[in-house]
Amino acid sequence: MPLRRTPFYALASAYGAQMGPVGGGFVNAHHYGDVRAEHLNTRANVGVQDLSTMGKIDVKGPEAEALVNYLIVNDAAAMRVGAARYASVCAPDGGIMDDLTVFRLGDEHFLIVSGSRNRLKIRDWAMAHAQGRRAYVTDITAAVAFPTVQGPRARDLLAGLIPDADLVALKRWSFTWGHFGETKVMISRTGVTGELGFELFVPADEAATVWNGLLAVGGAFGLRPYGVQAMFTLGLEKLYPAHGIDMDESNTPFHVGTDAFVKFDKGDFIGREALLRIRDAGVATAWVGLRLDGDVPAAEGAAVIADGRRVGHVTYSDHGYSVGAVLASAHIDKAYAIEGVALQVAGVNAVVSRQAFVDPQGARLRA
């Protein structure tokens, strides 16, 4: 079966995008020829990435809230209209099926944005659990283009293009509506770069207008497209775990440090009983960052060594272009998951970090 293309495929290709599979049956931009430059420009100015491959699952109906609340570990019932929340979807045994974002569009209307790799799995999971409920699940992935605009100059750029949206007042984890020319768009203050950023939900048949409009005026703000590889290096510097890399169904939120988003007091949800048992028993490992000596990233799955024995494994490693060092994320024994502890990876010295390598206090996000 041929891989699907996003509404921005031809436009990004014309700009020099190097395409490849990204999961979920799609192909998308891996990079634009220089990952380091794409990364650093997003930190310094503003970058745009095509995230249209991510799943967009529309949930409507009188029992939409009950369905979403049952599917996710976070509390959908506590969300106001206009709010977004990070959440995991867990299997009955507590394993993470995906980490995603939920948007409350109305009293009886939600939008679930899943990872690209897990788009079909989460769609089918939601549809299966909607059976017997007055809730209606629709996959609208192909109908919605999804560019994300990230970086310290993102708001300045978009303010001139979407003048009827108050982007200064828009807080992180919330969204609003506005017009990009004649195109009505939803603007969400979310993103995975660790920078001030906005994700745009655009009708697919009007996507070209938005992409061309961004690039037409973006040069004055230092706008540059970036691809999946820069997205991952930006996320690594912030120690944002990624599903399919740092976690999967063999891990729970307690294994990757996202357990603060598990709301046990909201009532029943899939995986609740298993997660309660895991919370009470504790877990033996922790997910951490590592700063490595040398210039070569570690291999996925490379052993993490302490006191002459294996104490964990690397999940992802790459260049931390903003910090001038090779970085990694890893699952390691809790006894060694302490800030500054010295370890080894593939014969190279490494130091544990329990906080983001860039802007650990999140000041850039709150810009």
C-alpha positions in Angstrom: 0.0 0.0 0.0 1.5 3.4 -0.9 2.2 5.8 1.9 -0.1 8.8 2.3 1.0 12.4 1.8 0.0 15.4 3.9 -1.6 18.6 2.4 1.9 20.2 2.7 3.8 17.5 0.9 4.4 19.2 -2.4 5.1 22.6 -0.8 7.6 21.2 1.7 9.2 19.1 -1.0 9.7 22.3 -3.1 11.4 23.8 -0.1 13.9 20.9 0.0 12.3 18.5 2.4 13.8 15.0 2.6 10.8 12.7 3.0 10.5 9.4 4.7 8.0 7.2 6.6 6.8 8.5 9.9 4.2 5.9 10.9 0.5 5.8 10.7 0.7 5.1 7.0 2.2 8.5 6.2 5.3 10.0 4.7 6.6 13.4 5.9 9.7 15.6 6.1 12.5 14.1 8.0 14.7 17.1 7.5 15.5 20.0 5.1 19.1 19.2 4.6 20.6 20.6 7.9 19.2 19.3 11.2 21.5 21.4 13.3 20.5 24.6 11.5 16.8 23.7 11.8 17.2 23.0 15.5 19.1 26.1 16.4 16.9 28.4 14.3 13.8 27.1 16.1 15.5 27.9 19.5 16.7 31.4 18.3 13.9 32.6 15.9 10.9 30.6 14.7 10.4 27.3 12.9 7.4 25.6 11.2 6.8 21.9 11.1 4.1 19.8 9.3 2.4 17.6 11.9 -0.5 16.7 9.8 0.4 13.0 10.1 -0.8 13.0 13.7 -4.2 11.5 14.4 -7.1 13.8 14.8 -10.1 11.9 16.4 -13.3 13.8 16.8 -15.6 12.7 19.7 -19.1 14.1 19.9 -22.4 13.4 21.7 -24.0 13.4 25.1 -21.6 10.8 26.5 -18.5 12.2 24.8 -17.1 13.4 28.1 -17.7 10.0 29.7 -16.0 8.2 26.9 -12.9 10.4 26.8 -12.6 10.3 30.6 -12.7 6.5 30.5 -10.0 6.4 27.7 -7.4 8.7 29.3 -5.7 8.8 32.6 -6.1 12.6 33.0 -9.4 14.2 33.9 -11.5 15.3 30.9 -14.5 16.2 33.1 -12.4 19.0 34.7 -11.6 20.6 31.4 -13.3 23.9 30.4 -14.2 24.6 26.8 -11.0 26.0 25.3 -8.6 23.9 27.3 -6.1 21.3 26.2 -4.6 18.6 28.3 -1.7 16.1 28.0 -2.7 12.5 28.8 -1.8 8.9 28.3 -4.1 6.2 27.0 -3.3 3.0 29.0 -4.1 -0.6 28.4 -5.9 -2.6 31.2 -2.5 -3.6 32.6 -1.3 0.0 32.8 0.9 -0.1 29.7 1.0 3.2 27.7 -0.7 2.8 24.4 0.0 6.4 23.4 0.6 9.8 24.9 -1.6 12.5 23.3 -3.4 15.8 23.7 -7.1 16.2 24.4 -8.9 19.4 23.4 -12.4 20.4 24.7 -14.2 22.0 21.9 -17.6 22.1 23.5 -19.8 20.7 26.3 -20.3 17.5 24.2 -17.4 17.8 21.9 -13.7 16.7 22.2 -10.7 16.4 19.8 -8.0 13.8 20.5 -4.7 14.3 18.8 -2.6 11.1 18.9 0.9 10.3 17.8 1.4 9.5 14.1 2.6 6.0 14.8 -0.4 5.2 17.0 -3.1 7.0 14.9 -4.9 3.8 13.7 -4.5 2.0 17.1 -6.0 4.9 19.1 -8.8 5.5 16.5 -9.9 1.9 16.7 -9.5 1.8 20.5 -11.8 4.9 20.8 -14.3 3.5 18.4 -14.5 0.1 20.2 -15.1 1.8 23.5 -17.8 4.1 22.1 -20.0 1.1 21.4 -23.1 1.3 23.5 -22.5 4.9 24.4 -24.1 8.0 23.0 -20.7 9.1 21.7 -19.7 9.3 18.1 -16.0 8.9 17.1 -14.8 10.1 13.7 -11.3 10.0 12.3 -10.8 13.5 10.7 -7.0 13.2 10.2 -7.2 13.7 6.5 -9.5 16.7 6.7 -7.2 18.7 9.0 -3.8 20.1 8.2 -1.6 20.6 11.3 1.3 23.0 11.0 3.1 23.9 14.3 4.9 27.3 14.6 7.6 27.2 17.4 10.2 29.5 18.7 10.7 32.8 20.6 9.4 34.8 17.6 6.4 32.6 16.9 3.8 35.0 18.5 5.2 38.0 16.7 4.9 36.2 13.4 1.4 34.9 13.9 0.0 38.1 15.5 0.3 39.8 12.1 -1.2 36.9 10.2 -4.1 36.1 12.6 -5.1 39.6 13.9 -8.5 38.6 15.3 -6.9 36.1 17.8 -5.4 37.4 21.1 -2.2 35.4 21.2 -0.8 37.4 24.1 -3.7 36.4 26.4 -3.6 32.8 25.2 -2.1 30.7 27.9 -0.2 27.4 27.5 -2.6 24.4 27.3 -5.4 26.4 25.9 -6.7 27.3 22.4 -8.7 29.9 20.5 -10.0 30.6 17.0 -9.0 33.2 14.4 -8.8 33.9 10.7 -5.6 33.5 8.6 -6.8 35.6 5.7 -10.2 34.0 5.0 -9.3 30.7 6.5 -10.7 29.9 9.9 -8.1 28.2 12.1 -7.9 26.8 15.6 -4.8 28.0 17.4 -3.4 26.0 20.3 -0.7 27.1 22.7 1.0 23.7 22.7 4.1 22.0 21.2 7.0 19.7 21.9 10.0 21.9 21.4 10.2 23.6 24.8 9.7 27.0 23.1 6.9 29.5 22.9 4.7 27.8 20.2 1.4 27.5 18.6 -0.2 24.6 16.7 -2.7 25.4 14.0 -5.6 23.3 12.9 -6.4 24.2 9.3 -9.0 22.8 6.8 -6.9 20.5 4.5 -8.3 22.1 1.4 -7.0 25.5 2.5 -3.7 24.3 3.8 -1.6 25.8 0.9 -2.9 29.3 1.7 -1.6 29.0 5.3 1.8 27.5 4.4 2.4 30.0 1.6 1.3 32.9 3.9 3.7 31.8 6.6 6.6 31.6 4.3 5.7 34.8 2.5 6.2 37.0 5.6 8.2 34.6 7.8 11.6 35.7 6.4 11.4 38.9 8.5 11.1 36.8 11.6 13.8 34.2 10.7 11.2 31.5 9.9 12.6 28.2 8.7 10.9 24.8 8.2 12.2 21.9 10.3 11.5 18.2 10.2 11.0 15.2 12.4 14.7 14.8 13.2 15.0 18.4 14.6 11.7 17.8 16.5 13.3 14.9 18.3 16.5 16.7 19.1 14.6 19.7 20.4 12.5 17.3 22.6 15.5 15.5 23.8 17.0 18.7 25.2 13.8 19.2 27.1 13.6 15.6 28.2 10.1 15.1 26.7 9.5 11.3 26.5 8.3 10.1 23.1 6.0 7.1 22.6 7.6 4.4 20.5 11.1 5.6 21.6 11.1 6.2 25.3 7.9 4.3 26.2 5.5 1.7 24.9 3.0 -0.7 26.2 5.7 -2.3 28.4 6.0 0.9 30.4 3.5 2.8 32.6 3.4 6.5 33.4 5.3 5.7 36.6 8.2 4.4 34.5 8.6 7.6 32.4 7.7 10.2 35.0 4.3 11.2 33.6 2.4 9.9 36.6 1.5 13.4 37.8 -1.1 13.3 34.9 -2.8 10.2 36.3 -6.0 11.4 38.1 -7.1 8.5 40.3 -9.8 10.5 42.1 -11.8 11.2 38.9 -13.4 7.7 38.9 -12.9 4.7 36.7 -10.7 4.6 33.6 -9.0 1.9 31.6 -5.9 0.7 33.5 -6.9 2.4 36.8 -6.7 -0.7 39.0 -3.4 -1.9 37.5 -1.9 1.6 37.9 -3.0 1.8 41.6 -1.1 -1.5 42.2 2.0 -0.2 40.5 1.8 3.1 42.3 1.6 1.3 45.7 4.3 -1.3 44.9 6.7 1.3 43.2 8.8 0.8 40.2 12.5 -0.3 40.1 13.6 2.0 37.2 13.5 5.7 36.3 13.6 7.4 32.9 16.5 10.0 32.9 18.6 12.1 30.7 22.3 11.5 30.1 25.1 13.9 29.0 27.8 11.9 27.2 31.4 12.6 26.6 32.6 12.5 23.0 30.9 13.4 19.7 29.1 10.2 18.7 25.5 9.5 19.8 24.9 6.2 21.6 23.1 3.4 19.8 19.4 2.7 20.7 19.4 0.0 23.4 23.1 0.6 24.4 23.8 -0.7 27.8 24.2 1.8 30.7 26.9 0.6 33.0 27.6 1.4 36.7 30.0 -0.4 39.1 30.9 -2.8 36.3 27.4 -4.0 35.6 24.4 -3.2 33.4 21.9 -0.9 35.1 19.8 0.2 32.2 19.6 1.0 28.5 19.5 4.0 26.2 16.2 4.8 24.5 17.4 7.6 22.3 20.6 9.6 21.8 21.5 12.5 19.5 23.3 15.8 19.5 22.0 18.5 21.9 22.8 21.3 19.4 21.8 24.0 21.9 24.0 22.8 24.7 27.0 21.6 22.6 27.0 18.1 23.9 25.8 14.6 22.9 22.7 13.7 25.0 20.7 10.6 25.6 17.6 9.4 27.4 17.6 6.1 29.2 15.8 3.8 31.6 18.1 3.0 34.5 17.9 1.4 38.0 16.4 3.9 40.5 19.5 3.7 42.7 21.5 5.5 40.0 18.8 7.9 38.9 20.3 10.8 40.8 21.4 14.2 39.4 25.1 14.1 38.6 25.7 10.4 39.1 28.6 9.2 36.8 27.8 6.2 34.5 29.2 4.7 31.3 27.6 4.1 27.9 29.5 2.1 25.3 32.8 2.9 27.0 32.0 6.6 27.2 31.5 8.6 30.4 28.0 9.8 31.0 26.4 12.0 33.7 22.7 11.7 34.9 20.4 14.6 34.5 17.0 14.6 36.1 15.9 17.9 34.6 15.8 19.4 31.1 19.1 20.3 29.5 17.6 23.5 28.2 15.5 26.0 30.2 14.6 23.5 33.1 12.3 26.1 34.7 10.2 26.5 31.6 10.6 30.3 31.3 10.7 30.1 27.5 7.4 28.3 27.4 5.8 31.0 29.4 7.2 33.8 27.2 
